Amino acid sequence: MNKYHIITLKRYIEQVIMYPFVLIGKLMAILKPLDKEYDFFIFFPIYGIGGAERINGDVVAALPDKEIIIFFTRHSSNDKLLYLFQKPNITIKEIDKWTDNKFIYWANFIYRGICAQYINSQKKQPVVFNGQCNFAYKLFPHLKKQILKIELIHNCYEPFARVTFPYIPFIDTRVMYVESIIKTHKDYYRKIGLPAKYGDRIVNITNTVFVSDQYQPKSDSAKLKVYYAGRGGFQKHLELVFEIARKCLQANANMEFHFAGTFENEIPADIRDLVKWHGSIGSEKEMYKLHRDMDVLLLTSRFEGFPVAIMEAMSCGVAIVATAVDGIPEHIKDGENGFLMHDQNDEKIVNDAISYLTILSDNRGLLREISINNYEYAKKNFAPEVFVKAYRKVFGLS
């Protein structure tokens, strides 16, 4: 018995144990059905600030002609990106107080039954889309086999991938957006003994961002404008960004550092007054204004898919200095789009980043060349039309 068989057996046992709660949920949904029919049932964790949430918004924007119901299953710490989902064809259901509450975890099981009944009882067979949502994976076994189940995976972080392993056979198509993520997941398949046929269900769809029709040259500034925009936490490894800023500022380098996002409380006190804090930016217009005003995007992530922040920055002619993790090296080449820190030792990342920032500060001709390269690359590779066509094809639409 290989590892996949053990995982499957464990899932069967869990389903048997929780079935009474699922049944209660189904009965509740029968007594209180939805008041309309939907073409798409979509499950997302949150609508707070984040690259994954922006991509989720792009997916639903590709379906303006369909009736959609979205279930948000975890608590969102802010509502900055909620507007992406507030559209005339979309109904929003926030169920986090039931599905993201460890004190009444049995309510999560009941809601699996509720959602399963809603979906299975639709007169016209809907599409179910999972934007990397734990709740939705565990819902899949309770849905009719003929219902199309699509999933979008944003990373190849193994602790999360293990959540998906028992449910892969229920997923008709797994969408990923860089080859490195696809390769890593296929390696996981082989490692646990998952049948090779499931690897054929993975498709690659590159994400999209807005790209203006014409390149807008950067205004010459006395100091190199370096920035990070997004969230904090383990993945982003921002302590290295702060250390890079600290050393550059201590050395009186010809640079200034700008930060925006939801991590203000993570900024060390000794540099807080030496950097520019732009706050939590929610609107696309504000975000693009920041990108257009900056010269270099600095990322020190431990792991990534291919960040939306990089795509947006490239579309605005920003140079990229980032760790060479996961999908980033597929799009960023040293000296063409910016520079990569290939050694993942913390001290080496800091020293290499400072070296690359110094090169770009001292050689403004190279900086302008990279700026043009990145705009042209974004225009060629991140076009919204290609993204919409690819997703609609996956969903079985014209």
C-alpha positions as CSV (number, residue, x, y, z in Angstrom):
1,M,0.0,0.0,0.0
2,N,1.6,3.3,-1.1
3,K,1.2,6.7,0.5
4,Y,-1.7,7.7,-1.7
5,H,-3.7,4.6,-0.7
6,I,-3.2,5.5,2.9
7,I,-4.3,9.1,2.3
8,T,-7.4,7.9,0.5
9,L,-8.3,5.4,3.3
10,K,-7.9,8.2,5.8
11,R,-10.3,10.4,3.7
12,Y,-12.9,7.7,3.6
13,I,-12.8,7.2,7.4
14,E,-13.2,11.0,7.9
15,Q,-16.1,11.1,5.5
16,V,-17.9,8.4,7.4
17,I,-17.4,10.1,10.7
18,M,-18.6,13.5,9.5
19,Y,-21.5,12.2,7.4
20,P,-24.2,12.8,10.0
21,F,-23.2,16.5,10.1
22,V,-23.2,16.6,6.3
23,L,-26.6,15.0,6.2
24,I,-27.9,17.7,8.6
25,G,-26.6,20.3,6.3
26,K,-28.3,18.8,3.3
27,L,-31.6,18.7,5.1
28,M,-31.2,22.4,6.2
29,A,-30.5,23.3,2.5
30,I,-33.6,21.5,1.4
31,L,-35.7,23.4,4.0
32,K,-34.1,26.7,3.0
33,P,-33.0,26.5,-0.7
34,L,-31.4,29.3,-2.7
35,D,-33.8,31.8,-4.2
36,K,-32.3,31.5,-7.7
37,E,-30.3,29.3,-10.1
38,Y,-26.5,29.9,-10.6
39,D,-24.1,29.0,-13.4
40,F,-21.1,29.1,-11.2
41,F,-20.5,28.2,-7.6
42,I,-17.1,29.7,-6.5
43,F,-15.2,29.2,-3.3
44,F,-12.5,31.7,-2.2
45,P,-10.8,32.0,1.2
46,I,-10.8,35.8,1.6
47,Y,-11.1,39.1,-0.2
48,G,-8.4,41.0,1.7
49,I,-5.3,42.4,0.0
50,G,-3.1,39.9,-1.8
51,G,-1.9,38.8,-5.2
52,A,-4.0,35.6,-5.1
53,E,-7.1,37.7,-4.4
54,R,-6.4,40.0,-7.4
55,I,-6.1,36.9,-9.6
56,N,-9.4,35.5,-8.2
57,G,-11.0,38.9,-9.2
58,D,-9.7,38.6,-12.7
59,V,-11.2,35.1,-13.0
60,V,-14.7,36.3,-12.1
61,A,-14.3,39.3,-14.3
62,A,-14.0,36.9,-17.2
63,L,-17.5,35.7,-16.6
64,P,-19.7,38.9,-16.9
65,D,-22.4,36.9,-18.7
66,K,-22.9,34.2,-16.0
67,E,-24.8,34.1,-12.7
68,I,-22.3,33.6,-10.0
69,I,-22.4,32.9,-6.2
70,I,-19.2,33.2,-4.3
71,F,-18.6,31.7,-0.8
72,F,-15.8,33.3,1.3
73,T,-14.8,30.7,3.8
74,R,-12.3,32.5,6.0
75,H,-12.2,35.8,7.9
76,S,-10.8,38.7,5.8
77,S,-8.7,41.1,7.9
78,N,-9.6,44.0,5.5
79,D,-12.1,44.6,2.7
80,K,-9.7,46.4,0.3
81,L,-10.4,44.0,-2.6
82,L,-14.0,43.2,-1.9
83,Y,-14.9,45.6,-4.8
84,L,-13.5,43.1,-7.3
85,F,-16.3,40.7,-6.5
86,Q,-19.2,43.2,-6.0
87,K,-20.7,43.0,-9.5
88,P,-24.3,42.8,-10.7
89,N,-24.0,39.2,-11.7
90,I,-22.5,38.0,-8.4
91,T,-24.0,37.0,-5.1
92,I,-21.6,37.0,-2.1
93,K,-22.0,34.7,0.9
94,E,-19.6,35.1,3.8
95,I,-19.7,31.9,5.8
96,D,-16.4,32.2,7.7
97,K,-18.1,32.4,11.1
98,W,-19.2,28.8,10.5
99,T,-16.4,27.4,8.4
100,D,-13.4,29.2,10.1
101,N,-14.2,28.7,13.7
102,K,-12.2,26.1,15.6
103,F,-14.6,26.2,18.5
104,I,-17.5,24.9,16.4
105,Y,-15.6,22.9,13.8
106,W,-18.6,20.7,13.4
107,A,-20.3,23.6,11.7
108,N,-17.8,23.3,8.9
109,F,-19.1,19.8,8.2
110,I,-22.7,21.0,8.2
111,Y,-21.9,23.7,5.7
112,R,-20.3,21.1,3.4
113,G,-23.7,19.5,3.3
114,I,-25.5,22.8,2.8
115,C,-23.3,23.7,-0.2
116,A,-23.4,20.2,-1.6
117,Q,-27.2,20.3,-1.6
118,Y,-27.3,23.7,-3.2
119,I,-25.0,22.6,-6.0
120,N,-26.4,19.1,-6.6
121,S,-30.0,20.4,-6.7
122,Q,-29.4,23.0,-9.5
123,K,-31.7,22.4,-12.4
124,K,-28.9,23.2,-14.9
125,Q,-25.6,21.6,-14.0
126,P,-23.3,24.4,-12.7
127,V,-19.5,24.7,-12.7
128,V,-17.7,24.7,-9.4
129,F,-14.5,26.7,-9.1
130,N,-12.1,26.5,-6.2
131,G,-9.6,29.3,-5.7
132,Q,-7.2,27.4,-3.4
133,C,-9.8,27.1,-0.6
134,N,-9.5,24.3,1.9
135,F,-13.2,24.1,2.5
136,A,-13.9,23.5,-1.2
137,Y,-11.5,20.6,-1.4
138,K,-13.4,18.8,1.3
139,L,-16.7,19.6,-0.4
140,F,-15.7,17.9,-3.7
141,P,-16.4,14.3,-2.6
142,H,-20.1,15.3,-1.8
143,L,-20.8,16.7,-5.3
144,K,-22.2,14.8,-8.2
145,K,-19.5,13.2,-10.4
146,Q,-20.7,14.9,-13.6
147,I,-20.4,18.4,-12.2
148,L,-17.4,20.2,-13.6
149,K,-14.9,21.0,-10.8
150,I,-12.1,23.4,-11.6
151,E,-9.3,24.6,-9.3
152,L,-6.7,27.4,-9.3
153,I,-3.5,26.7,-7.4
154,H,-1.4,29.7,-6.5
155,N,1.8,28.0,-5.2
156,C,3.6,24.8,-4.7
157,Y,4.1,25.1,-0.9
158,E,4.2,21.5,0.3
159,P,2.3,21.9,3.6
160,F,-0.7,23.3,1.6
161,A,-0.2,20.7,-1.3
162,R,-0.7,18.0,1.3
163,V,-4.2,19.3,2.0
164,T,-5.1,18.7,-1.7
165,F,-3.7,15.2,-2.1
166,P,-6.8,13.2,-1.0
167,Y,-9.1,15.3,-3.3
168,I,-7.1,15.4,-6.6
169,P,-9.2,12.6,-8.2
170,F,-12.3,14.7,-7.8
171,I,-10.8,17.7,-9.7
172,D,-11.4,17.8,-13.5
173,T,-8.9,20.6,-14.2
174,R,-6.2,22.1,-12.0
175,V,-5.0,25.5,-13.3
176,M,-1.5,26.7,-12.4
177,Y,0.3,29.6,-13.9
178,V,4.0,28.8,-14.0
179,E,5.9,25.7,-15.2
180,S,7.8,25.4,-11.9
181,I,4.6,25.0,-9.9
182,I,3.3,22.4,-12.4
183,K,6.6,20.4,-12.2
184,T,6.6,20.5,-8.4
185,H,3.0,19.2,-8.2
186,K,3.8,16.4,-10.6
187,D,6.8,15.5,-8.4
188,Y,4.4,15.4,-5.5
189,Y,2.2,13.0,-7.5
190,R,5.1,10.6,-8.1
191,K,6.2,10.9,-4.5
192,I,2.9,9.8,-3.0
193,G,2.1,7.2,-5.8
194,L,-0.8,9.1,-7.4
195,P,-1.7,7.7,-10.8
196,A,0.1,9.5,-13.6
197,K,-3.2,10.2,-15.5
198,Y,-4.0,13.0,-13.0
199,G,-1.0,14.9,-14.2
200,D,-2.7,15.4,-17.5
201,R,-5.5,17.4,-15.8
202,I,-3.1,20.3,-15.1
203,V,-3.2,23.3,-17.4
204,N,-1.0,26.4,-17.5
205,I,-2.7,29.8,-17.7
206,T,-0.5,32.8,-17.2
207,N,-2.1,35.5,-15.1
208,T,-3.1,38.9,-16.4
209,V,-2.7,42.6,-15.4
210,F,-3.6,45.9,-17.0
211,V,-1.0,47.1,-19.5
212,S,-1.3,50.6,-21.0
213,D,-1.2,51.0,-24.7
214,Q,2.0,53.1,-24.6
215,Y,5.2,53.0,-22.6
216,Q,5.4,55.8,-20.1
217,P,9.0,56.8,-19.4
218,K,10.1,57.1,-15.7
219,S,10.8,60.6,-14.5
220,D,14.4,61.0,-13.5
221,S,14.8,61.3,-9.8
222,A,17.9,62.1,-7.8
223,K,17.6,59.0,-5.7
224,L,16.7,55.4,-6.7
225,K,13.2,54.7,-5.6
226,V,13.0,51.1,-4.1
227,Y,9.8,49.7,-2.8
228,Y,7.8,46.7,-1.6
229,A,4.0,46.5,-1.7
230,G,1.8,43.7,-0.3
231,R,1.5,41.8,2.9
232,G,3.9,40.5,5.5
233,G,4.2,37.1,7.1
234,F,6.5,34.1,6.8
235,Q,6.4,33.7,3.1
236,K,7.4,37.3,2.3
237,H,10.5,37.2,4.6
238,L,10.3,41.0,5.0
239,E,13.0,41.0,7.7
240,L,15.4,40.8,4.8
241,V,13.8,43.7,3.0
242,F,14.1,45.8,6.2
243,E,17.8,44.7,6.6
244,I,18.6,45.7,3.0
245,A,16.9,49.1,3.6
246,R,18.7,49.5,6.9
247,K,22.2,48.9,5.4
248,C,21.6,51.1,2.4
249,L,20.4,53.9,4.6
250,Q,23.3,53.5,7.0
251,A,25.7,53.7,4.1
252,N,24.0,56.9,2.8
253,A,23.3,55.1,-0.5
254,N,21.6,57.2,-3.2
255,M,18.3,55.4,-2.5
256,E,15.0,55.9,-0.8
257,F,12.7,53.1,0.4
258,H,8.9,53.0,0.1
259,F,6.5,50.5,1.6
260,A,2.8,49.9,1.2
261,G,0.5,47.1,2.4
262,T,-0.8,45.5,5.6
263,F,2.5,45.1,7.5
264,E,3.1,48.5,9.1
265,N,3.5,46.8,12.5
266,E,6.4,44.7,11.1
267,I,8.6,47.7,10.2
268,P,11.4,47.9,12.7
269,A,11.4,51.0,14.9
270,D,15.0,52.1,13.9
271,I,14.0,52.6,10.2
272,R,10.4,53.5,10.6
273,D,11.0,57.3,10.3
274,L,13.6,56.8,7.5
275,V,11.3,55.1,5.0
276,K,8.1,56.3,3.3
277,W,4.9,54.5,4.3
278,H,2.1,54.6,1.8
279,G,-0.5,52.8,3.8
280,S,-2.8,50.0,2.7
281,I,-3.6,50.4,-0.9
282,G,-6.8,48.8,-2.2
283,S,-7.8,50.4,-5.5
284,E,-6.1,49.4,-8.7
285,K,-5.7,53.1,-9.6
286,E,-3.7,53.8,-6.5
287,M,-1.6,50.7,-6.9
288,Y,-0.6,51.5,-10.5
289,K,0.2,55.1,-9.4
290,L,2.7,53.7,-6.9
291,H,4.2,51.3,-9.5
292,R,4.6,54.2,-12.0
293,D,6.4,56.4,-9.4
294,M,8.9,53.7,-8.4
295,D,12.1,52.4,-10.0
296,V,12.8,49.0,-8.4
297,L,10.5,46.4,-6.8
298,L,12.3,44.5,-4.1
299,L,11.1,41.0,-3.1
300,T,12.8,38.5,-0.7
301,S,10.1,35.8,-0.6
302,R,10.9,32.3,0.6
303,F,8.4,30.9,-2.0
304,E,6.1,32.3,-4.6
305,G,4.0,31.3,-7.6
306,F,4.6,34.3,-9.9
307,P,3.5,37.4,-7.9
308,V,0.9,39.8,-9.3
309,A,3.0,42.6,-7.9
310,I,5.9,41.7,-10.2
311,M,3.5,41.6,-13.2
312,E,2.0,45.0,-12.3
313,A,5.4,46.4,-11.7
314,M,6.8,45.2,-15.1
315,S,3.7,46.6,-16.9
316,C,4.7,50.0,-15.4
317,G,8.4,49.7,-16.4
318,V,9.7,48.9,-13.0
319,A,13.0,46.8,-12.6
320,I,12.7,43.7,-10.4
321,V,15.2,42.6,-7.7
322,A,13.9,39.4,-6.2
323,T,14.8,36.0,-4.8
324,A,15.0,33.3,-7.5
325,V,12.2,31.2,-6.2
326,D,9.6,29.1,-7.9
327,G,8.1,30.9,-11.0
328,I,10.0,34.1,-10.7
329,P,13.1,33.0,-12.8
330,E,10.7,31.9,-15.6
331,H,10.1,35.6,-16.3
332,I,13.0,37.6,-14.8
333,K,16.4,37.3,-16.4
334,D,19.5,39.0,-14.9
335,G,20.4,42.2,-16.6
336,E,17.3,42.1,-18.8
337,N,14.4,42.5,-16.4
338,G,16.3,43.2,-13.2
339,F,18.4,40.9,-11.0
340,L,17.8,37.7,-9.0
341,M,19.2,36.5,-5.7
342,H,20.0,32.9,-6.6
343,D,21.6,31.9,-3.2
344,Q,18.9,31.4,-0.6
345,N,21.2,32.1,2.4
346,D,19.8,35.1,4.2
347,E,23.1,37.0,4.5
348,K,23.9,36.4,0.8
349,I,20.4,37.6,-0.2
350,V,20.9,40.8,1.6
351,N,24.4,41.4,0.3
352,D,23.4,40.5,-3.3
353,A,20.4,42.7,-3.2
354,I,22.4,45.7,-2.0
355,S,24.9,45.0,-4.8
356,Y,22.2,44.9,-7.5
357,L,20.5,48.0,-6.2
358,T,23.8,49.9,-6.2
359,I,24.3,48.8,-9.9
360,L,20.9,50.2,-10.9
361,S,21.4,53.4,-8.9
362,D,24.8,54.0,-10.5
363,N,23.8,53.0,-14.0
364,R,20.6,54.8,-15.0
365,G,21.1,53.9,-18.6
366,L,20.7,50.2,-17.7
367,L,17.7,51.1,-15.5
368,R,16.0,52.8,-18.4
369,E,16.8,49.8,-20.7
370,I,15.3,47.4,-18.1
371,S,12.3,49.6,-17.7
372,I,11.5,49.4,-21.5
373,N,12.2,45.7,-21.6
374,N,9.7,45.0,-18.8
375,Y,6.9,47.1,-20.3
376,E,7.3,45.3,-23.6
377,Y,7.5,41.9,-21.9
378,A,4.3,42.6,-20.0
379,K,2.5,43.8,-23.1
380,K,3.4,40.6,-24.9
381,N,2.8,38.1,-22.1
382,F,0.2,39.4,-19.7
383,A,-2.6,40.5,-22.1
384,P,-6.1,40.2,-20.6
385,E,-7.6,38.9,-23.8
386,V,-5.4,35.7,-23.7
387,F,-6.3,35.1,-20.0
388,V,-10.0,35.5,-20.5
389,K,-10.0,33.2,-23.6
390,A,-8.0,30.5,-21.7
391,Y,-10.3,30.5,-18.7
392,R,-13.5,30.4,-20.6
393,K,-12.2,27.4,-22.6
394,V,-11.4,25.6,-19.3
395,F,-14.9,26.4,-18.1
396,G,-16.4,24.9,-21.3
397,L,-17.5,28.3,-22.6
398,S,-17.0,29.8,-26.0
